[in-house]
């Protein structure tokens, strides 16, 4: 029996469970039907053109002597470069730790019901997002011109002890302070956006069940907010890792500054820039891998089937291969 009525004036043949009913009423068996393939010529043309461009670029990397891969391999793991890389990682770590810690406090102040805390938090975010990072770094680097000594004590009263600013805030410390305070402004907005993205019905249900506020935040709100916070937070960490190159204006021997010193003496600009580029790519890729697994962890409560890891995809691909059964030989 056909799946639809045959129209005497229709132009479309009717589809039957065993085939297709033609206009003259004859049944064409499904085994005799030829399925026409969809052709996408422009898709193939675009793919081939892209592969040709990529192949030309890779050929140039391998054959162009200007890349000077011998110099690249010589300095890629050189001691001076590795020390500069370690300093870059330290600046990123402390800038991220302090920046996001302060950002959480600012986000909590912005979401509080205290108008004073709200105004202070908003003003901080507005100010530090408005001032360029390089200006903030140079300000903290030259803070000794404004304040030679700082005292800790009672406000507008006696001081308990004083210390010299230049002896405490050196170049690396000024870099960490500048990066962390700058990062805190963006982190505060990321955390605040993640928290307010949680449905208010969740908090209302928790209040109706009598769940304490602290447990409500860490068990209900935060796990859901992390799904919105993590992608943006990882982007900020990656930007901070690359943004540490700005501290080279303060003559701090991080990765980019050290590369500049080496090619300034040797004149081998391109291979030394490739040394810095590859290290930036390596650590950015590592951070992306960490982001994938952390996002997968927090997606367990929202997705019935979390995304497969690369290893799981590889195993599934191997398992789906049409392998001959064991014991069968040709």
C-alpha positions in Angstrom: 0.0 0.0 0.0 1.4 3.4 -0.9 2.3 5.9 1.8 0.3 8.7 0.1 -2.6 9.2 -2.3 -1.9 9.4 -6.0 -3.0 12.7 -7.6 -4.3 12.3 -11.1 -2.9 15.7 -12.0 0.2 15.5 -9.8 3.8 15.8 -11.1 5.4 13.9 -8.3 5.5 10.0 -8.3 4.0 8.4 -5.2 6.4 6.5 -2.9 5.5 3.0 -2.0 7.0 0.8 0.7 8.4 -1.6 -1.9 9.4 1.1 -4.4 8.0 4.0 -6.3 4.6 4.1 -8.1 5.1 5.8 -11.5 2.6 8.2 -13.1 1.2 5.3 -15.3 0.5 3.3 -12.2 3.3 0.8 -12.5 5.4 -0.1 -9.5 9.2 0.3 -9.8 10.9 -2.0 -7.3 13.3 -0.4 -4.8 16.1 -2.7 -6.0 16.0 -1.1 -9.4 16.2 2.5 -8.2 19.4 4.5 -8.6 20.1 7.0 -5.9 21.6 10.2 -7.4 24.5 11.6 -5.5 24.7 15.2 -4.5 27.7 16.9 -6.1 29.4 19.9 -4.5 32.0 21.0 -7.1 32.8 24.3 -5.4 33.4 22.6 -2.1 36.0 20.4 -3.8 37.6 23.4 -5.6 37.9 25.3 -2.4 39.4 22.3 -0.5 41.9 21.6 -3.3 42.9 25.3 -3.5 43.4 25.5 0.3 45.5 22.3 0.4 47.7 23.7 -2.4 48.3 26.9 -0.4 49.1 24.9 2.7 51.4 22.7 0.8 53.3 25.7 -0.7 53.6 27.2 2.8 55.0 23.9 4.2 57.4 23.6 1.3 58.6 27.1 1.9 59.2 26.3 5.6 61.3 23.3 4.6 63.3 24.8 1.7 63.6 28.5 2.3 67.1 29.2 3.9 65.8 32.4 5.5 64.1 30.4 8.2 67.5 29.2 9.4 66.2 26.1 11.2 69.8 25.3 12.4 69.7 28.5 14.5 66.2 27.7 15.7 67.3 24.2 17.0 70.4 25.7 18.6 68.5 28.3 20.7 65.1 26.5 21.2 66.3 24.8 24.4 69.2 27.1 25.2 69.6 27.9 28.9 68.9 31.6 28.5 65.7 30.9 26.6 64.5 28.3 29.1 65.1 30.7 32.1 63.2 33.4 30.3 60.4 30.9 29.5 60.3 30.0 33.2 59.9 33.6 34.2 57.1 34.0 31.6 55.3 31.1 33.2 55.8 32.5 36.7 54.4 35.9 35.6 51.4 34.1 34.1 50.8 32.0 37.1 50.9 34.8 39.7 49.0 37.2 37.5 46.3 34.5 37.0 46.2 33.5 40.7 46.1 37.0 42.1 44.0 38.4 39.3 41.2 35.8 39.5 41.3 35.8 43.3 40.7 39.5 43.4 38.2 39.2 40.5 36.1 36.8 42.5 36.0 39.4 45.4 35.1 42.2 43.0 32.3 40.1 41.5 30.9 39.3 44.9 31.0 43.0 45.8 29.3 43.9 42.6 26.5 41.4 43.2 26.1 42.3 46.9 23.3 44.5 48.2 25.8 47.0 49.7 25.8 50.1 47.5 29.3 51.2 48.7 30.8 47.9 47.6 28.9 48.0 44.3 30.2 51.5 43.5 33.8 50.5 44.5 33.7 47.3 42.4 32.2 49.1 39.4 34.7 51.9 39.6 37.7 49.5 39.8 36.5 47.6 36.7 35.8 50.8 34.8 39.2 52.3 35.6 41.5 49.3 35.0 39.7 48.3 31.8 40.0 51.9 30.5 43.8 52.3 31.1 46.1 50.4 28.7 48.1 47.6 30.3 51.5 49.1 29.3 50.6 52.3 31.1 49.7 50.4 34.2 53.0 48.4 34.1 55.1 51.5 33.7 53.2 53.2 36.5 53.9 50.4 39.0 57.5 50.2 37.7 58.0 53.9 38.6 55.9 54.0 41.7 59.0 54.8 43.7 59.0 58.4 42.2 55.6 59.0 43.9 56.2 57.2 47.2 59.7 56.6 48.4 58.4 55.0 51.6 55.2 53.3 52.7 54.0 52.9 56.2 51.6 50.4 57.8 49.7 51.6 60.8 46.5 53.3 62.0 44.9 55.4 59.2 45.7 59.1 59.8 47.5 58.0 63.0 50.8 56.5 64.1 52.7 54.0 61.8 53.8 50.7 63.1 56.7 50.3 60.6 57.9 51.7 57.3 59.7 50.3 54.3 61.4 51.6 51.2 59.3 51.1 48.1 62.3 50.6 45.7 63.7 47.8 47.9 60.3 45.9 47.9 58.9 46.6 44.4 61.4 45.6 41.8 60.8 45.0 38.1 59.3 41.5 38.5 57.1 42.5 41.4 55.9 45.6 39.5 55.1 43.3 36.5 53.1 40.9 38.7 51.2 43.7 40.4 50.4 45.3 37.0 49.3 42.1 35.3 47.3 40.9 38.3 45.4 44.2 38.9 44.7 44.4 35.1 43.5 40.8 35.0 41.3 41.3 38.0 39.1 43.8 36.2 38.3 41.3 33.4 38.1 38.3 35.7 35.5 40.1 37.8 33.2 40.6 34.8 33.7 37.0 33.7 32.8 35.6 37.1 29.9 38.0 37.5 28.5 37.0 34.1 28.8 33.3 35.0 26.9 33.7 38.3 24.0 35.8 36.9 23.7 33.2 34.0 22.4 30.7 36.5 18.6 30.5 36.5 17.1 32.3 39.5 14.8 29.3 40.0 17.8 27.3 41.3 18.4 29.7 44.1 14.7 30.0 44.9 14.4 26.2 45.1 17.5 26.0 47.3 16.0 28.7 49.6 12.7 26.8 49.7 14.5 23.6 50.8 16.4 25.5 53.5 19.8 24.9 52.0 22.5 27.2 53.7 23.8 30.0 51.4 27.4 28.7 51.5 26.4 25.2 50.4 24.0 26.7 47.9 26.8 28.6 46.2 29.4 25.9 46.1 27.0 23.0 45.3 24.4 24.6 43.1 25.4 27.9 41.7 29.1 27.5 41.1 29.0 24.2 39.2 26.5 25.7 36.8 28.3 29.0 36.5 31.6 27.3 35.7 30.2 26.2 32.4 30.0 29.8 31.4 33.1 31.0 33.2 35.6 28.5 32.0 35.8 29.3 28.2 36.2 33.0 28.8 38.5 32.5 31.8 40.8 30.3 29.7 40.9 32.9 26.9 42.0 35.4 29.5 44.8 33.2 30.8 46.0 32.6 27.3 45.9 36.3 26.6 47.8 36.9 29.8 50.4 34.4 28.9 51.0 36.1 25.5 50.6 39.6 27.1 53.6 39.0 29.4 55.6 40.1 26.3 54.6 43.6 27.1 56.8 43.6 30.2 59.8 43.7 27.9 59.4 47.5 28.0 60.5 47.2 31.7 63.7 45.3 30.7 62.5 42.1 32.4 64.1 39.1 30.9 61.0 37.2 30.0 60.8 35.1 26.8 60.2 37.9 24.2 62.8 40.2 25.8 65.4 37.5 25.8 64.7 36.7 22.2 65.1 40.3 21.4 68.5 40.4 23.2 69.7 37.4 21.2 68.7 38.5 17.8 69.9 42.0 18.6 73.4 40.6 19.0 73.4 37.9 16.3 71.2 39.5 13.7 69.2 36.3 13.3 65.7 37.8 13.7 63.5 35.3 12.0 64.7 32.1 13.7 64.7 33.7 17.1 61.1 35.0 16.6 60.2 31.4 15.6 61.7 30.2 18.9 59.4 32.5 20.9 56.4 31.7 18.6 56.7 27.9 19.0 57.0 28.2 22.8 53.9 30.4 22.9 52.0 27.9 20.7 53.1 24.9 22.8 51.9 26.4 26.1 48.7 27.8 24.5 48.0 24.3 23.3 48.6 22.9 26.7 46.2 25.4 28.3 43.6 24.5 25.6 43.9 20.8 26.6 43.4 21.6 30.2 40.4 23.7 29.3 38.8 20.8 27.4 39.1 18.3 30.3 37.9 20.9 32.9 34.9 21.8 30.7 34.1 18.1 30.2 34.2 17.7 34.0 31.7 20.4 34.6 29.5 19.3 31.7 28.6 16.0 33.4 25.6 17.5 35.2 24.2 19.2 32.0 25.0 16.6 29.3 23.8 13.0 29.4 26.8 12.0 27.2 29.9 14.2 27.7 32.1 14.8 24.7 34.6 12.1 24.0 38.2 12.7 24.7 40.7 12.4 21.9 41.9 9.0 23.2 38.3 7.7 23.4 37.7 8.9 19.8 40.8 7.1 18.7 39.7 3.9 20.4 36.3 4.1 18.9 37.7 4.7 15.4 39.9 1.6 15.8 37.0 -0.4 17.1 34.9 0.6 14.1 37.4 -0.6 11.5 36.3 -3.6 9.4 38.9 -6.0 10.7 38.8 -9.7 9.8 37.8 -12.1 12.6 40.5 -13.8 14.6 41.9 -16.9 13.1 41.0 -16.0 9.6 43.9 -16.0 7.2 44.1 -15.5 3.4 
